């Protein structure tokens, strides 16, 4: 089941909310959420829901064993076993085909390549489980003694499929003690509608442009056509993923949960380090807290850990070499900025920092897109202009110009919305000391969101391209 679907919006979600509000006690409300969460996952993954249930039970059991053996070597053994099983499950289901293919390429043995369908959202709920076990071992959170409550944490449908990666510490108290007010319902619904609009109105239409130019062999694509398309693709990934995060945060709010922000207008950054402080925050903070400062070979090896973090960041996104290159590519610029130092970078003109960071980010999304390394090489030839000499590619072409003219309003809207412009306009009303301006802001935002919901609903009637990009991660 997907969020950007009329059945989810007008049947599944209202029915879940109705049952949730009817349930009087918090344990009953939790049961409602568990049932609907399992149904939500089983709707698209009827077989792999068993994997989700196994993962939840295994990690809950290991958490209990860590508590039972607290202060002994047995606790460390339990956390090692739990994390190892989690990683093995991820390797088997997500990376086995990739590993066998590359092993065959090196050895020419011709081993059969496993054809295992990737369970939706496995990277997200596996990382949540790992964070729980480590936090239990480090005593950052209390061990959850009731399996039903832990299952709720791991399977909660708003963030189950594509994040954000919600740590147990964020929802620990709310699982056992929370309430839902009219403000929660209203604010959550508005946030979810904004996320739907990002996906259906902006991201889906941006994808149509990307698919037109990058959907086939890009040999012969003009230099400006390649730059135009990769910029549009960068915006597409942002609106698709941040749209899902907005929906997840909004839906969580409607049920009394307050998830952390996952995006803070990343394209407003001036450095690559700042970009990753704003982009997919839950993943970046996971690697920072659970991998960057972990002693390597008994010592805190800063640059080895940095390499490992960015290698894992790339691998996490997919079983293909381009994702590994993408992670290491950004890791190199993080390393460069660290060696250069914050004081030197502060001396750079602001305009130059924006140009530098956007060029690095946009080229990075090109690496992210092309899983075929041959096409990735062609991409670099195109954007550098080398293809003009080797393939006779033009610098400019009329098809690109026509596409830009036809989609200029869409692209400009995407650029404006990706920057912190709307939040500043919103703050003018909501932070105003004038009751009239505050009321106008409230009414205006509600009317605007209802309008967006109407547009989204109309576009979804015949739409089929509604699967979020990060579901396959």
N, C-alpha and C positions, 0 to 999 in steps of 0.2 A: 504494500500500500504506500502511496506517496502523498505528501501534504498538498501538492498542487493538483488536486483532483476533486471534482465536484462531490463524489461520494464521501470522501473524507471530510470536506468542509461542511456539507449539509446533512450528512447522515451519521457517520462514525463519531465525529467530535461532539455534536449536540447530544447524541445518545450517551456518550461517555460522561459528559458534563451533567446531564440529567441524573444518571445513576449515582454519580459522585455527590451531587448536592442532596439527593434523597437520603443517601447513607448518613446516619446520624453520628456514629462514633468514628474516631480517626482510624482504628483498626479496620472498620468496614470500608472506609474510604480507600485505605491502602489496598484492600482486597480488590476493590473495583478497578483501581489503577493497574494492578498486577494482571488481572484478567484481560483488560482491554489492551495492555501492552503486549502480552503474549499473543493475543489475537492479531494485533497490528503487525507483529513480526511474522507470524505464521501465515498471514494473508499472502505474502510474497515468498516466504521461505517455509513451506509446510514441513519439509524434512529437516532443515537446519535449525529449526526452533529447538530440536533436541540438543544440538551443540550449545545453544545459548543456555539451556537449562543445566546441562552438564557443567559448563564453565562456571555458572553461578553457584552450583552446589559445591564443586571442587574448591573454589576460592573461599566460600563461606566456611567450609570444613577446615581448610588450612588456616584460616584466620582463628578459628576456635582452638586449633592445635598450638598455634603460636602463643595464644593467651595461656593455655594450659601448661606450656613448657617455658613460660617467661623466666628469663634469667639463667637459662641453661643452653647448652649447645644444641639441644633439640629444637629450640625456637628458630635458630638460624637454619637448621636443616629443613624445617617445615617451610620457611619462606623461600629457600632455594628450590625445593621441590615444586612448590606452587608456581613460582615465576618460570621455572624451566618448563613445566607443562603448558603454561600459557604461551610461551614463546614457541614451543614445539607445535602447538595447534596452529599458531599463526603461520609458521614455516610450512607445515604440511598443506594447509588449505590455500595459502596465498603465494608461496614461493617454490613449491615442489616442481612445477613444470619448468619454471625459469632455471632452477638449479640443474635439473636433468638435461635440459637443452644445452646449457653452457658446458656441462660435463661431457656430453656427447661431442660438442664442437672441439673440445680439447683432446679427447681420447679416441674419437671416431668409433666408439663402441656401439652406437646405435641403440641404446637402451630405450624402452618404450616410455614416451612422455605421458605422465599422468594427466588425465583430463578431468580435473576436479572443479566443479562450479564454485566460484568464490562466494561464501556466505556473506550476505549484505551486512555491512557495519562491523565486521569482525575486528578490524583494527581499533575501532573506537571502544567497544566493550571489553576487548582484551587489555588495552592500556588502562582503562578504568579499574579493572580487576588487579592489575599489577600495582597500580598506585595504592590501592586499598591494602594489599598485603604488605608493601613496604612501609606504609604509614602505620599499620598495626605493629609491625616489628619495631619501628622507631618510636612508638608510643605517641604518635601525632594525633591519632584518633583512638576511640574506644572500639574494641572488637564488637561487632554486631552479633548478638547471641541468637537472634531469631532469623531463621532462614528466609521467611516470607518478606521481612524488611530488607534483607540484603538483595533478594531477587527483585524487589521494587527498585532499589538503587541501580542495579545493573541493567534492568530491562525497561526502565521508564521511557515510554514511547516518544515523548517530545525530542529527546536527544539520543535515542538508541541507535539510529541508522547512520547519522553523519555528524554527530557531535553537537555542541562542543564536548571535549573530554572533561566530564564533570567529576571532580574528585569527591571522595566520600566526605571529606571535611567540610565541603561546601553545603552538603544537604544532610549532614549527620543529625543536626538538631531538628530540622524540618521533617524528616521521616517520622520522628516520634512526637513532634509537637509543632503544629502549624495550623493556620486558619486562613480562610479565603474571604476577603472583603469585596464589596462592590467595586472599590478602586482597583483591586487586583484583577478582577474580571475585565473591567473596562480597559485598563492599561495593557493587560496581557493581550486582549483581543486586538487592540490598535497596533501593538508591536507585531503580532502575527500577521495582520493584514499588510503592513508595510513590507514584511518579509516575502509574502506571497506576490506583492506587486513587483518587488525586485526580481523575483524569479520569472514570473509569467509575462510581465509587460516589458521588462528590460533585458534580462538574461536570455530568454528564449529568442528574442528578436536579434540580439547581438550574435547568438550562435548561428543564425541563418546566414549572416555575413561571413562568419568564419568558415562555415561549411562550404560556402560558395567558392572561396579562394583556396582554402587549405584542405578541402575534402578530397581532392584528387592530387595527382602529381604536380608539384609546384615548379617543376622545371619550366623555364620560360616566363614565369611570373615576374612582373616588373619590380624594380627596386622599391619604388614608392608603394606599389601594391602589397608587397611583403610587409613593409613597415606599417601600413594602414591596417592590415589584417591582424598582425601580432599585437598592435595596440588595442584593437577591438577585442581580441581574445583575452588580453590581460583584464580588461573591464568585465568581460563575460565571466571569467573565473571568480572575480571579486563579487559580482552581483549574485551569481549562483550560490556560492558558498556562504557569503554573509547573509543572503536572503534566507537560507536554511537556518543559520544561527539565530536570526531574528525571530523566525517562526518558533524555533525550539525554546528560546528565552521567553517569548510571549506565551506559549502554551504552558510552560512550566509555571509562569506567574499565575496563570488562571487556576492552577491546582495548588497554589501556595508555595511553590519552590522558586528560589531566587538564584538562577545560574549566573556565573560570572560572564562578563562581556568577552566575545571572541574576536571582534574586529573593532578597531578604533580609527577609521579613515586612514588606512595604511598608505594611500597614495599621497597623503599630505606630508610624508616623511622627507627628511633632508639627508639622511644617511641610511645605509643598508641595515645597520644595527637597529635604528629607530623603526625601519620598516617591519622587522621581525618582532619588535615590541608591540606593534599594532596589528600584525597579520597572524591569524590562527594562533591567538594568544595561548589557548589551552594546550596546544601541542608544543609550542616553544617553551612554556613554563614547565611542562612535563619533562622534557629532555634536560632543561636547566637544573631542575631539582633532583632528578633521579639518575642522571647520567654524567652531567658536566663536572660535578664536584665529587663523584665517586672515585676513590683512589685507584689508579691503574697500576697493576703489578705492585701493590702495596704502597705506592706513592702518588701524590697529587701531581700528575703530569699534565700541565695546562694545555699544551698544544696537541698532545695525543688525545686528550678528552675532547678538545674542540673538533678535531678531525672525526672522532667517533660520533659526536653529536650530529654533525652535518651529513655524515655517511648514513646514519640511521634515519635522519630526516628525509633523505632522498629515498632510501629503501622503503620506509613506511608508506610512501605515496604510491608505490607500485612495483611490480616485479618486472622491471625493464631497465636497461642500462641508462636510458635518458634521465630517469628519475634519480639514479645515483649521481650522474653527472650534474644534474640540477642542484642536488643538495650540496655537493662539493664545490660547485660554482659559487653559490652564496657563501659557503664556508670560507672560500678564498678571500672574498671581499670583507667578511667579518674579520679575518686574520689581518688583512691589509689595514683596516681601520684601527684595529687594536695596536698594531705596530706603529702606525702613524701618530696615534694619540689624539685624545679629545681636544687638547689645547691647540694643536696644529689645525685640526679640522674646523675649529671655531673661527680661525682666521680666513677660511675660504669665504668668498662672497656667497650670499644666500642663493642668488640665481644659479651660480655654478654648482652648488650642492644639490639643488633641485634637478638640474640637467644630468649631473652624474648619477644620482640615485634612480631617476626614471629610466635612463638608458640601461643601467644594470638590471633593473626590475623587468623591463619590457623584453630585453634579450633573454632573460631568465625564463620568462613564460614561453618563449619560442622553444627553448630546450625542453620545457615541461610538456609541450604539445606533441612533439614529434618522437614517437616511440621507435619508428624506423630510422636507424642511424644514417642511412643513405639520404633520406629526406631531410634529416637534421643537418647534414653536411650541405645539402642544397640550400637550406634555409640560410646558413651562414654565408654562402656564396651570394645569395640574393640580397641580403641586407647590407653586405659590404660592397656590393657593386661588382664583385669579381665575375658574377654570372654574365655581366654585360660583355666581358671579354671571352669567357669560355663557352657560353651557350648562346650568345647573341641576344640575351634578354634585354628588353627596353628599360629605360630609366622610369618611364611613365607610360600608362596605357589608358585609353578612353573608358574601359570597363570599370577600372578603379574609380575614375572621376565620376562616372555615372552612379556607382554605388554610394560614393560619399555624398553626392547631391541628394540622392533619394533617401539617405539615412542620416542626413546632417542633424536633424532635430533629435533623433534617437541618440546619436553619439554625443552631442553637446549636453543633452539631459543626463546621460550616463556620467560624463565628466564632472558636471556640476554636483550631482547627487553623491558621487564618490568622495567629494571634498566636504569638509565640515561647514557647509554653507547653511543647510536646512537646520541643523542644531542651533546655530547662532540666531537664525530667524525665530526659531521656537523659543529660545531663551528670552527674546525680547518681550514675548507675551507672558510666558510662564513665570519668569523671574521679575515681572513688573510689579511695582507697588500699587498700581492702579487696578482696582477690582474689575473695572470695565475691560481693560486690556486682557486681564487674566481670563475672564469669562469668554471674551471673543476668541482667545487662543484655544480654549477648551472646546468650544462649539465648532470653531473652524477646523480643528484637527479631527474631530469626530465626523464632521460632514465630508472632509477630504478622504478619510479612510473608508467611509461608506461608499463614496464614489469610486475609490480604487477597487473595493471589493466587487462592485457591480461590473467594472471593466474586466477584472480578473475572471469573474464568472462567465462573462460573455466569451472571452478568449479561450476559456477551457472547454467550451461546448464541443468543439471539433479538434481540439489540440491533442497531440500525442507525444510531443517532446517535452515531458515534464519530469523526467528522472533527474535528480540532482547529481552533479558531477562527482561529488565526494562519496556517494553511496558505494562506489566500487572500491573505496579505500578501506 
